[in-house]
Amino acid sequence: MANERDVKKNQDTETAAALAERNNTPAEEVEATEQWLDDFTERMMRPGQEEEEFFARRRQRGLGAGLDENGKLVKSKS
Protein backbone atom coordinates (compact mmCIF):
# COMPACT_ATOMS: atom_id res chain seq x y z
CA MET A 1 0.00 0.00 0.00
CA ALA A 2 1.43 3.39 -0.99
CA ASN A 3 1.77 6.07 1.63
CA GLU A 4 0.76 9.72 1.09
CA ARG A 5 4.31 10.75 0.21
CA ASP A 6 4.53 8.11 -2.56
CA VAL A 7 1.16 9.18 -3.95
CA LYS A 8 2.19 12.86 -3.91
CA LYS A 9 5.50 12.07 -5.62
CA ASN A 10 3.65 10.11 -8.31
CA GLN A 11 1.20 12.98 -8.80
CA ASP A 12 4.11 15.46 -8.96
CA THR A 13 5.81 13.36 -11.62
CA GLU A 14 2.61 13.19 -13.66
CA THR A 15 2.11 16.94 -13.26
CA ALA A 16 5.70 17.65 -14.34
CA ALA A 17 5.27 15.47 -17.42
CA ALA A 18 2.01 17.21 -18.35
CA LEU A 19 3.55 20.66 -17.89
CA ALA A 20 6.60 19.70 -19.91
CA GLU A 21 4.43 18.46 -22.76
CA ARG A 22 2.22 21.57 -22.69
CA ASN A 23 5.16 23.98 -22.50
CA ASN A 24 7.47 21.99 -24.76
CA THR A 25 9.97 21.91 -21.88
CA PRO A 26 12.04 18.86 -20.95
CA ALA A 27 10.40 17.01 -18.02
CA GLU A 28 13.72 17.02 -16.13
CA GLU A 29 13.80 20.81 -16.28
CA VAL A 30 10.25 21.08 -14.97
CA GLU A 31 11.03 18.60 -12.19
CA ALA A 32 14.20 20.53 -11.30
CA THR A 33 12.20 23.75 -11.09
CA GLU A 34 9.56 22.10 -8.93
CA GLN A 35 12.28 20.71 -6.63
CA TRP A 36 13.86 24.16 -6.33
CA LEU A 37 10.47 25.67 -5.45
CA ASP A 38 9.85 22.97 -2.83
CA ASP A 39 13.30 23.57 -1.30
CA PHE A 40 12.81 27.34 -1.38
CA THR A 41 9.41 27.05 0.30
CA GLU A 42 10.92 24.86 3.03
CA ARG A 43 13.69 27.41 3.66
CA MET A 44 11.24 30.31 3.77
CA MET A 45 9.16 28.54 6.42
CA ARG A 46 12.01 28.93 8.93
CA PRO A 47 13.35 32.37 9.87
CA GLY A 48 17.08 32.95 9.74
CA GLN A 49 19.17 34.28 12.60
CA GLU A 50 19.01 37.88 11.33
CA GLU A 51 15.21 37.73 11.17
CA GLU A 52 15.01 36.28 14.68
CA GLU A 53 17.23 39.08 16.01
CA PHE A 54 15.33 41.78 14.12
CA PHE A 55 11.97 40.72 15.49
CA ALA A 56 13.37 40.17 18.99
CA ARG A 57 14.49 43.84 18.99
CA ARG A 58 11.03 44.92 17.80
CA ARG A 59 9.37 42.90 20.56
CA GLN A 60 11.67 44.44 23.16
CA ARG A 61 10.64 47.90 21.96
CA GLY A 62 6.95 46.97 21.87
CA LEU A 63 6.68 47.60 18.12
CA GLY A 64 4.43 45.92 15.58
CA ALA A 65 2.05 43.07 16.11
CA GLY A 66 2.48 39.48 17.14
CA LEU A 67 1.01 36.60 19.07
CA ASP A 68 0.46 36.50 22.80
CA GLU A 69 1.14 33.46 24.98
CA ASN A 70 -2.27 32.05 23.97
CA GLY A 71 -1.57 32.41 20.25
CA LYS A 72 -3.94 35.34 19.81
CA LEU A 73 -3.01 38.28 17.59
CA VAL A 74 -2.04 41.40 19.55
CA LYS A 75 -1.23 44.89 18.29
CA SER A 76 1.50 47.19 19.50
CA LYS A 77 0.77 49.47 22.40
CA SER A 78 1.95 52.57 20.54
Secondary structure as UniProt FT lines:
FT   HELIX           4..23
FT   HELIX           27..44
FT   HELIX           49..61
FT   STRAND          66..67
FT   TURN            69..70
FT   STRAND          73..74
//
